[in-house]
């Protein structure tokens, strides 16, 4: 499970071949022991929990990097290593 970005204590991960459970493009975000799956398409929370402030930062980051995330998703689903993506600044 490669870390593709990190900002403000939030780790953004994308697991390889991880399309069985949610069946749609998503990332995993970790913050202080909490983990959530968040949709790349619309930023909706699919599973898990993040504090509201951190969830909003993740959603903003997804919106900024949506095209890059979609490319990374295709790589990951095919078992390839996704590229790192710039952090939220």
KOLGUVEX-578067 format. One line per field, with one value per residue: residue number from 1; x, y, z of N, C-alpha, C in turn; residue in three letters. Coordinates in Angstrom, 2 decimals, decimal comma. Layout:
N
resi	(NUM  ...) $
n_c1	(X  ...) $
n_c2	(Y  ...) $
n_c3	(Z  ...) $
ca_c1	(X  ...) $
ca_c2	(Y  ...) $
ca_c3	(Z  ...) $
c_c1	(X  ...) $
c_c2	(Y  ...) $
c_c3	(Z  ...) $
resn	(ALA  ...) $
// end
This chain:
89
resi	(1  2  3  4  5  6  7  8  9  10  11  12  13  14  15  16  17  18  19  20  21  22  23  24  25  26  27  28  29  30  31  32  33  34  35  36  37  38  39  40  41  42  43  44  45  46  47  48  49  50  51  52  53  54  55  56  57  58  59  60  61  62  63  64  65  66  67  68  69  70  71  72  73  74  75  76  77  78  79  80  81  82  83  84  85  86  87  88  89) $
n_c1	(0,84  1,15  2,20  0,95  0,85  1,41  0,37  -0,01  0,00  -1,57  -1,80  -1,93  -3,02  -2,91  -4,10  -2,87  -4,68  -7,20  -10,15  -12,31  -13,92  -15,17  -15,69  -15,31  -13,27  -11,04  -9,34  -7,28  -7,18  -5,22  -5,10  -3,82  -4,33  -6,87  -8,73  -9,94  -11,88  -12,13  -13,98  -12,70  -14,04  -16,14  -15,41  -16,76  -17,30  -16,60  -16,12  -15,15  -13,56  -12,68  -11,46  -13,55  -12,24  -9,86  -10,95  -12,17  -9,87  -8,70  -10,70  -10,57  -7,98  -8,29  -10,03  -8,36  -6,40  -7,65  -7,47  -4,86  -5,15  -7,02  -5,48  -3,52  -5,20  -5,92  -3,40  -2,89  -5,03  -4,34  -2,20  0,17  2,64  1,45  1,95  3,59  1,90  1,65  1,56  -1,11  -1,04) $
n_c2	(-1,17  1,74  4,97  7,84  10,53  13,11  15,25  17,79  15,96  13,94  10,90  9,75  7,04  4,49  1,47  -1,35  -3,13  -2,78  -2,84  -4,34  -4,14  -1,55  -0,94  1,34  4,12  5,16  6,58  5,97  7,49  8,35  9,42  10,16  7,52  7,02  5,90  6,31  5,64  7,36  8,64  9,17  10,37  12,10  12,87  11,81  10,20  6,90  4,82  4,29  6,73  10,14  13,07  15,99  18,39  17,38  15,62  17,46  18,72  16,58  16,13  18,55  18,34  16,09  17,15  19,05  17,39  15,52  14,44  13,35  11,47  9,74  8,61  7,36  5,54  3,77  2,65  1,39  -0,46  -2,18  -3,36  -1,99  0,34  3,30  6,80  9,35  12,17  15,69  17,36  18,90  22,37) $
n_c3	(0,00  -1,17  -0,07  -1,36  -0,96  1,53  4,04  6,49  8,64  7,65  5,99  2,70  0,96  -1,57  -2,34  -4,10  -6,54  -5,30  -5,68  -5,08  -2,72  -2,59  -5,22  -6,76  -7,80  -5,26  -2,40  0,48  3,60  6,36  9,70  12,75  13,90  12,90  10,06  6,75  3,82  0,82  -1,85  -5,10  -7,18  -6,15  -3,59  -1,46  1,71  2,03  3,79  7,18  9,37  9,81  11,46  11,13  10,12  8,96  7,08  5,34  4,35  2,97  1,04  -0,38  -1,40  -3,04  -4,98  -6,21  -7,32  -8,95  -11,63  -11,70  -9,68  -10,81  -12,84  -11,26  -9,96  -12,03  -12,57  -10,07  -9,85  -11,85  -10,72  -10,68  -9,44  -8,02  -8,83  -6,88  -5,48  -5,32  -2,15  -0,17  0,05) $
ca_c1	(0,00  2,02  1,78  1,09  1,02  1,37  0,27  -0,63  -0,17  -2,48  -1,20  -2,84  -2,55  -3,72  -3,74  -2,89  -5,77  -8,19  -11,42  -13,36  -14,82  -15,98  -16,02  -15,14  -11,98  -10,99  -8,07  -7,36  -6,53  -4,96  -4,75  -3,80  -4,98  -8,14  -8,58  -11,17  -11,85  -12,80  -14,18  -11,97  -15,00  -16,88  -14,92  -17,65  -16,75  -17,12  -15,97  -14,22  -13,77  -11,63  -12,01  -14,14  -11,26  -8,97  -11,74  -12,32  -8,59  -8,57  -11,63  -10,01  -6,82  -8,83  -10,56  -7,22  -5,58  -8,55  -6,96  -3,71  -5,66  -7,64  -4,38  -2,97  -6,16  -5,77  -2,14  -3,03  -5,95  -3,59  -1,10  1,37  2,88  0,96  2,89  3,36  1,17  2,02  0,70  -1,91  -0,20) $
ca_c2	(0,00  2,90  6,31  8,69  11,91  13,32  16,68  18,13  14,76  13,00  10,03  9,35  5,76  3,83  0,06  -2,01  -4,10  -2,55  -2,41  -5,32  -3,76  -0,35  -0,98  2,62  4,71  5,79  6,60  5,76  8,56  8,03  10,55  9,85  6,25  6,88  5,66  6,42  5,51  8,53  8,55  10,11  11,06  13,21  13,17  11,31  9,24  5,57  3,94  4,77  8,00  11,14  14,31  16,84  19,30  16,60  15,14  18,58  18,90  15,46  16,38  19,65  17,78  15,24  18,02  19,65  16,38  14,48  13,78  12,54  10,36  8,78  7,89  6,47  4,46  2,78  1,95  0,54  -1,56  -3,11  -3,92  -1,16  1,32  4,64  7,91  10,27  13,38  16,82  17,54  20,12  23,43) $
ca_c3	(0,00  -1,28  0,32  -2,55  -0,53  2,97  4,37  7,78  9,45  6,97  4,99  1,62  0,42  -2,59  -2,35  -5,41  -6,78  -4,24  -6,26  -4,76  -1,64  -2,88  -6,66  -7,43  -7,47  -3,95  -1,69  1,93  4,34  7,76  10,54  14,18  14,22  12,19  8,62  5,98  2,36  0,26  -3,29  -5,95  -8,04  -5,53  -2,25  -0,40  2,65  1,73  4,94  8,18  10,07  9,97  12,03  10,08  9,51  8,11  5,96  4,40  3,67  2,02  -0,05  -1,19  -2,09  -4,11  -6,04  -6,90  -7,99  -9,44  -12,85  -11,30  -8,89  -11,71  -13,49  -10,23  -9,71  -13,11  -12,31  -8,89  -10,15  -12,70  -9,95  -10,81  -8,38  -8,37  -8,68  -5,77  -5,86  -4,46  -0,96  -0,03  0,59) $
c_c1	(0,88  1,38  2,01  1,20  0,93  1,31  -0,47  -0,93  -1,09  -1,68  -2,26  -2,24  -3,49  -3,23  -3,80  -4,00  -6,90  -9,51  -12,55  -14,39  -15,74  -16,39  -15,97  -13,82  -12,02  -9,56  -8,34  -6,60  -6,40  -4,55  -4,90  -4,62  -6,34  -7,86  -9,94  -10,88  -12,69  -12,82  -13,35  -12,95  -15,64  -16,45  -15,79  -16,93  -17,40  -17,12  -15,00  -14,56  -12,50  -12,25  -12,49  -13,13  -10,33  -9,71  -11,91  -11,02  -8,37  -9,48  -11,14  -8,83  -7,27  -9,31  -9,43  -6,50  -6,41  -7,99  -5,77  -4,16  -6,32  -6,59  -3,77  -3,89  -6,01  -4,48  -2,31  -3,93  -5,25  -2,37  0,20  1,44  2,34  2,04  2,57  2,71  1,50  1,05  -0,15  -1,03  -1,01) $
c_c2	(1,24  4,18  7,20  10,16  11,99  14,83  16,85  16,91  13,71  12,21  9,65  8,11  5,28  2,39  -0,49  -3,06  -3,99  -2,06  -3,37  -4,81  -2,60  -0,25  0,37  3,23  5,45  5,78  6,28  6,90  8,14  9,28  10,13  8,62  6,03  6,64  5,74  6,16  6,64  8,40  9,59  10,94  12,27  13,54  12,65  10,27  7,89  4,66  4,59  6,14  8,85  12,34  15,23  17,76  18,54  16,04  16,25  18,85  17,81  15,70  17,50  19,15  16,91  16,10  18,63  18,63  15,25  13,73  12,87  11,30  9,30  7,96  6,90  5,29  3,36  1,98  0,94  -0,67  -2,63  -3,70  -3,15  -0,14  2,69  5,69  8,71  11,54  14,47  16,96  18,81  21,18  24,65) $
c_c3	(0,00  -0,76  -0,88  -2,20  0,99  3,21  5,69  8,65  8,86  5,94  3,97  0,97  -0,67  -2,68  -3,77  -5,43  -5,75  -4,82  -5,92  -3,77  -2,00  -4,34  -7,34  -6,99  -6,12  -3,42  -0,23  2,59  5,79  8,51  12,00  14,55  13,58  10,72  7,95  4,51  1,80  -1,26  -4,03  -6,77  -7,37  -4,10  -1,12  0,45  2,38  2,94  5,92  8,71  10,02  10,67  10,90  9,38  8,55  6,90  4,91  3,65  2,62  0,82  -0,96  -2,01  -3,26  -5,27  -6,87  -7,78  -8,62  -10,65  -12,52  -10,52  -9,77  -12,46  -12,49  -9,96  -10,77  -12,94  -11,18  -9,15  -11,00  -11,99  -10,05  -9,68  -8,82  -8,13  -7,43  -6,32  -4,84  -3,29  -1,06  0,61  0,91) $
resn	(UNK  UNK  UNK  UNK  UNK  UNK  UNK  UNK  UNK  UNK  UNK  UNK  UNK  UNK  UNK  UNK  UNK  UNK  UNK  UNK  UNK  UNK  UNK  UNK  UNK  UNK  UNK  UNK  UNK  UNK  UNK  UNK  UNK  UNK  UNK  UNK  UNK  UNK  UNK  UNK  UNK  UNK  UNK  UNK  UNK  UNK  UNK  UNK  UNK  UNK  UNK  UNK  UNK  UNK  UNK  UNK  UNK  UNK  UNK  UNK  UNK  UNK  UNK  UNK  UNK  UNK  UNK  UNK  UNK  UNK  UNK  UNK  UNK  UNK  UNK  UNK  UNK  UNK  UNK  UNK  UNK  UNK  UNK  UNK  UNK  UNK  UNK  UNK  UNK) $
// end
